[in-house]
Amino acid sequence: MVTVVEGKRGQTVREVHMKQGERWNQKKYDDMNERFQQQALEHLRKLAAQDKPFFLQYWPVIPLYNPRTTRDHYTTPNGGTYVESMKQLDGWIGEILNEMDKLGIAENTVVVIMGDNGHFTKYSPGSGFTAMIYRGGKADTTEGGVRVDAFVRWPGMIEADSIVGDIVHVTDLFTSLGRFGGATDKIPTDRIIDGVDQTALMLLGETHGRRDYVFIYSNKTLAAVVKEQYKLSVPGPGQNPIFAKFYDLFRDTREEYPVSTQIGAWGGQEFVRMIQRHMMRKQQYPDEGPARGRPYDGIENLRPETKAAVEAFLFKQSTPTK
């Protein structure tokens, strides 16, 4: 499979970091991540030198590899390989923030640091990670599968060390950063926009979020609805809605003790109305299907082994499943 590609506007995309016949191994992964870190710093310097607004997105993938291997020396108290990689990532983030200070752009730049959805709970035994507060992990619709650590820094505008417990959905970043960047005219007005403007929540002196609900999907299926501190686990097809489970997330973060008797009697119909309005909007603005095409199409220097993998994939895809 293709591991790393590079491309520039108006030019073809090329695979880098892997040569024909070369084997993927731990060292290659380490080198790749170091390359990403150095390129992020390089791009930051170039963008800062232009003296105009910029957007830089950096997805370090260093934490994903350590659960597959061990280390000769551990520097963290719990001796977890995953935690060791998080410590390394913490240092890399520090390098980027320090570079911003050197470039003199820290006070005029919004920095957002956040995780992917859910923890890798399947790595728990050797990672040093234990799902104590929230239950579940990646691909789950419990709070442990949808909540992520997130930090926003803007010196002089966002109060240092402040803590926000309000609901902030990832789509809110689009709308909020558009406001920060003076680009609200670029936010579409001909359709429903999922993102809520949360600038007032983040700015100095304001502590109230503009979102009090979120719909949680498992693939294409609506699995849960959160309204304020209450969460409804949506019954599946054919299940009796009377047995729908409600949870009080303030008192039961792990969703282990339903409060359906207390909440369902007076709040159940309100959740039903929320879901009905949501589905009506989806009828008016239906979901788009996934993009389909030939894998890796447009990469000009595919390795022979990658081409063989593509052909094998297309053959399996065309094979009847029944």
C-alpha positions as CSV (number, residue, x, y, z in Angstrom):
1,M,0.0,0.0,0.0
2,V,1.0,3.6,-0.5
3,T,2.4,5.0,2.7
4,V,3.3,8.7,2.1
5,V,2.6,11.0,-0.9
6,E,3.6,14.5,-1.7
7,G,2.0,16.9,-4.0
8,K,1.9,20.6,-5.0
9,R,-0.8,22.6,-6.7
10,G,-0.7,22.1,-10.4
11,Q,1.6,19.1,-10.2
12,T,1.2,15.4,-10.1
13,V,1.2,13.5,-6.8
14,R,4.2,11.2,-6.1
15,E,4.8,8.5,-3.5
16,V,7.8,9.2,-1.4
17,H,9.8,7.4,1.4
18,M,9.4,3.9,-0.1
19,K,11.4,2.4,-3.0
20,Q,10.6,-0.6,-5.2
21,G,11.1,-3.9,-3.2
22,E,11.7,-2.1,0.1
23,R,10.1,-3.6,3.2
24,W,8.0,-1.6,5.6
25,N,9.4,-1.8,9.2
26,Q,9.6,0.1,12.5
27,K,12.6,2.2,11.4
28,K,10.8,3.3,8.3
29,Y,7.8,4.4,10.5
30,D,10.1,6.3,12.8
31,D,11.8,8.1,9.9
32,M,8.5,8.9,8.3
33,N,7.2,10.6,11.5
34,E,10.4,12.6,11.9
35,R,10.0,13.7,8.3
36,F,6.5,14.9,9.0
37,Q,7.6,16.9,12.0
38,Q,10.5,18.6,10.2
39,Q,8.2,19.4,7.2
40,A,5.6,20.9,9.5
41,L,8.3,23.3,10.9
42,E,9.6,24.0,7.5
43,H,6.1,24.9,6.2
44,L,5.4,27.0,9.3
45,R,8.5,29.1,8.6
46,K,7.5,29.6,4.9
47,L,4.0,30.6,5.7
48,A,5.0,33.0,8.5
49,A,7.4,34.7,6.1
50,Q,4.6,35.6,3.7
51,D,3.0,38.0,6.2
52,K,-0.5,37.0,5.4
53,P,-3.2,34.7,6.9
54,F,-2.4,31.0,6.6
55,F,-3.7,27.6,7.5
56,L,-1.4,24.8,8.4
57,Q,-2.8,21.3,9.2
58,Y,-0.5,18.7,10.8
59,W,-1.5,15.1,11.5
60,P,1.3,13.4,13.5
61,V,0.8,9.6,13.5
62,I,3.6,8.7,15.9
63,P,1.3,7.4,18.7
64,L,-0.1,4.7,16.4
65,Y,3.0,2.6,16.2
66,N,4.4,1.9,19.6
67,P,1.7,-0.6,20.7
68,R,3.2,-3.0,18.1
69,T,6.6,-3.0,19.7
70,T,8.5,-2.6,22.9
71,R,11.2,-0.3,24.0
72,D,14.6,-0.9,25.6
73,H,14.1,1.9,28.1
74,Y,10.9,3.4,29.6
75,T,10.8,7.0,30.9
76,T,7.2,7.1,32.1
77,P,5.9,5.8,35.5
78,N,3.5,3.3,34.0
79,G,6.0,1.8,31.4
80,G,3.4,1.9,28.6
81,T,4.6,2.0,25.0
82,Y,1.7,4.1,24.0
83,V,2.4,6.6,26.7
84,E,6.0,6.8,25.6
85,S,4.9,7.8,22.1
86,M,2.5,10.4,23.6
87,K,5.5,11.9,25.5
88,Q,7.5,12.1,22.3
89,L,4.5,13.8,20.6
90,D,4.2,16.3,23.5
91,G,7.8,17.3,22.8
92,W,7.1,17.7,19.1
93,I,4.1,20.0,19.8
94,G,6.4,22.0,22.1
95,E,8.9,22.4,19.2
96,I,6.1,23.9,17.0
97,L,4.9,26.2,19.7
98,N,8.4,27.4,20.4
99,E,9.0,28.0,16.7
100,M,5.9,30.2,16.6
101,D,7.3,32.2,19.5
102,K,10.6,32.6,17.6
103,L,8.8,33.7,14.5
104,G,6.7,36.3,16.4
105,I,3.4,35.0,15.3
106,A,2.1,33.3,18.5
107,E,-0.2,36.1,19.6
108,N,-1.8,36.3,16.1
109,T,-2.3,32.6,15.5
110,V,-5.0,30.2,16.8
111,V,-3.6,26.8,17.6
112,V,-6.0,23.8,17.9
113,I,-4.6,20.5,19.2
114,M,-7.0,17.6,19.3
115,G,-7.2,13.8,19.1
116,D,-8.9,11.5,16.7
117,N,-12.3,10.0,17.7
118,G,-11.9,7.6,20.6
119,H,-9.0,5.8,22.2
120,F,-7.4,2.6,20.9
121,T,-8.8,0.5,23.7
122,K,-7.6,-2.7,21.9
123,Y,-4.1,-1.6,22.8
124,S,-4.9,-1.2,26.4
125,P,-3.1,-4.1,28.0
126,G,0.4,-3.0,26.8
127,S,-0.2,0.7,26.3
128,G,-0.6,1.9,29.9
129,F,-4.0,3.3,29.0
130,T,-7.1,2.3,31.0
131,A,-10.6,3.6,30.1
132,M,-11.5,4.7,33.6
133,I,-13.7,7.8,33.2
134,Y,-15.5,7.1,29.9
135,R,-16.3,3.6,28.7
136,G,-15.4,2.4,25.2
137,G,-13.0,3.5,22.4
138,K,-12.7,4.0,18.7
139,A,-15.8,2.9,16.7
140,D,-17.9,2.8,19.9
141,T,-20.8,5.3,20.4
142,T,-20.3,5.5,24.1
143,E,-18.6,8.6,25.4
144,G,-15.2,7.0,25.4
145,G,-15.6,6.5,21.6
146,V,-16.7,10.0,20.7
147,R,-15.0,12.4,23.2
148,V,-11.5,13.5,22.5
149,D,-8.9,15.7,24.3
150,A,-8.8,19.1,22.7
151,F,-6.9,22.3,23.4
152,V,-7.1,25.8,21.8
153,R,-4.4,28.4,22.3
154,W,-4.6,32.1,21.4
155,P,-2.5,34.2,23.7
156,G,-4.2,37.4,24.9
157,M,-7.6,36.3,23.6
158,I,-8.2,32.9,25.2
159,E,-7.6,32.8,28.9
160,A,-4.6,30.5,29.8
161,D,-5.4,27.3,31.8
162,S,-9.2,27.8,31.4
163,I,-11.3,24.7,31.2
164,V,-14.5,24.2,29.1
165,G,-16.9,21.4,29.8
166,D,-19.5,22.4,27.1
167,I,-20.2,20.3,24.0
168,V,-18.1,21.3,21.1
169,H,-18.4,19.3,17.9
170,V,-15.6,19.0,15.4
171,T,-17.8,20.8,12.8
172,D,-17.9,23.8,15.1
173,L,-14.2,24.4,14.2
174,F,-15.1,25.3,10.6
175,T,-17.6,28.0,11.6
176,S,-15.6,29.3,14.5
177,L,-12.3,29.5,12.7
178,G,-14.1,31.2,9.8
179,R,-15.2,33.9,12.3
180,F,-11.7,34.2,13.8
181,G,-10.2,34.6,10.3
182,G,-12.7,37.2,9.1
183,A,-14.1,34.7,6.5
184,T,-17.7,34.4,7.5
185,D,-18.6,35.4,3.9
186,K,-17.1,32.0,2.8
187,I,-19.5,30.0,5.0
188,P,-22.3,28.7,2.8
189,T,-25.8,30.1,3.3
190,D,-27.7,27.9,0.8
191,R,-27.7,24.8,3.1
192,I,-27.8,23.7,6.7
193,I,-24.3,24.1,8.2
194,D,-23.6,21.6,11.0
195,G,-21.0,23.8,12.7
196,V,-22.1,26.2,15.4
197,D,-20.1,29.4,16.0
198,Q,-18.3,28.8,19.3
199,T,-16.1,31.9,19.3
200,A,-17.8,33.4,22.3
201,L,-17.1,30.2,24.3
202,M,-13.4,30.4,23.5
203,L,-12.7,34.1,23.8
204,L,-11.6,35.7,27.1
205,G,-14.4,36.4,29.5
206,E,-17.1,34.1,28.0
207,T,-17.8,30.6,29.3
208,H,-21.1,29.6,27.7
209,G,-21.2,27.2,24.7
210,R,-23.7,27.6,21.9
211,R,-24.4,23.9,21.4
212,D,-26.3,21.7,23.8
213,Y,-27.0,18.7,21.7
214,V,-25.2,16.2,19.4
215,F,-26.3,13.3,17.2
216,I,-24.0,10.3,17.3
217,Y,-23.9,7.9,14.4
218,S,-22.5,4.4,13.9
219,N,-21.8,4.3,10.2
220,K,-25.1,5.3,8.7
221,T,-27.2,4.4,11.7
222,L,-28.2,7.0,14.3
223,A,-27.0,5.4,17.6
224,A,-27.4,8.0,20.3
225,V,-28.5,11.6,20.9
226,V,-27.1,13.8,23.6
227,K,-29.1,16.8,24.9
228,E,-27.4,18.8,27.7
229,Q,-26.4,16.2,30.3
230,Y,-28.7,13.4,29.1
231,K,-28.0,10.8,26.5
232,L,-30.4,8.5,24.7
233,S,-29.2,5.2,23.3
234,V,-31.4,4.9,20.3
235,P,-33.1,1.5,20.0
236,G,-32.2,-0.5,16.9
237,P,-34.7,-1.7,14.2
238,G,-37.3,-4.0,15.7
239,Q,-36.5,-3.1,19.3
240,N,-39.2,-1.9,21.6
241,P,-38.8,1.9,22.1
242,I,-40.2,1.6,25.6
243,F,-36.9,0.0,26.6
244,A,-34.8,2.8,25.3
245,K,-32.0,3.6,27.7
246,F,-31.3,7.1,29.0
247,Y,-28.1,8.1,30.9
248,D,-27.2,11.1,33.0
249,L,-23.7,11.8,31.8
250,F,-22.9,14.1,34.8
251,R,-23.5,11.3,37.3
252,D,-22.7,8.3,35.1
253,T,-19.9,9.0,32.7
254,R,-19.4,5.4,31.8
255,E,-23.1,4.9,30.9
256,E,-23.6,1.9,33.1
257,Y,-26.7,2.9,35.1
258,P,-29.7,3.9,33.0
259,V,-32.1,6.5,34.4
260,S,-34.8,5.6,31.9
261,T,-37.6,5.5,34.5
262,Q,-36.8,9.0,35.7
263,I,-36.0,10.6,32.3
264,G,-38.0,8.6,29.7
265,A,-41.4,9.5,31.2
266,W,-41.0,13.2,30.7
267,G,-38.1,13.6,28.3
268,G,-38.6,10.7,25.9
269,Q,-41.0,12.6,23.7
270,E,-38.6,15.6,23.5
271,F,-35.8,13.3,22.2
272,V,-38.3,11.8,19.7
273,R,-39.1,15.3,18.4
274,M,-35.4,16.1,18.1
275,I,-34.8,13.0,16.0
276,Q,-37.8,13.7,13.8
277,R,-36.6,17.2,13.0
278,H,-33.1,15.8,12.3
279,M,-34.5,13.2,9.9
280,M,-36.6,15.8,8.1
281,R,-33.5,17.9,7.6
282,K,-31.7,14.9,6.2
283,Q,-34.5,14.3,3.7
284,Q,-34.1,17.9,2.5
285,Y,-30.2,17.7,2.6
286,P,-29.4,14.0,2.0
287,D,-26.1,12.5,2.8
288,E,-23.6,12.1,0.0
289,G,-22.3,8.6,-0.8
290,P,-18.7,7.7,-0.5
291,A,-16.3,8.5,-3.3
292,R,-15.4,5.5,-5.4
293,G,-12.8,5.0,-8.0
294,R,-9.5,3.3,-8.8
295,P,-7.3,3.3,-5.6
296,Y,-4.2,5.5,-5.9
297,D,-5.3,6.9,-9.2
298,G,-3.2,9.9,-10.1
299,I,0.0,8.9,-8.3
300,E,2.6,8.8,-11.1
301,N,5.3,6.6,-9.6
302,L,3.4,3.6,-8.1
303,R,5.7,0.8,-7.1
304,P,5.1,-2.6,-8.9
305,E,4.0,-4.2,-5.6
306,T,1.5,-1.3,-5.1
307,K,0.1,-1.9,-8.6
308,A,-0.3,-5.6,-7.9
309,A,-2.2,-4.7,-4.6
310,V,-4.5,-2.4,-6.5
311,E,-5.4,-5.1,-9.1
312,A,-6.0,-7.6,-6.3
313,F,-8.3,-5.2,-4.5
314,L,-10.3,-4.5,-7.7
315,F,-10.6,-8.2,-8.4
316,K,-11.9,-8.9,-4.9
317,Q,-14.3,-6.0,-5.2
318,S,-15.8,-7.4,-8.4
319,T,-16.2,-10.9,-6.9
320,P,-19.8,-11.6,-5.9
321,T,-20.3,-11.9,-2.2
322,K,-23.3,-14.1,-2.4
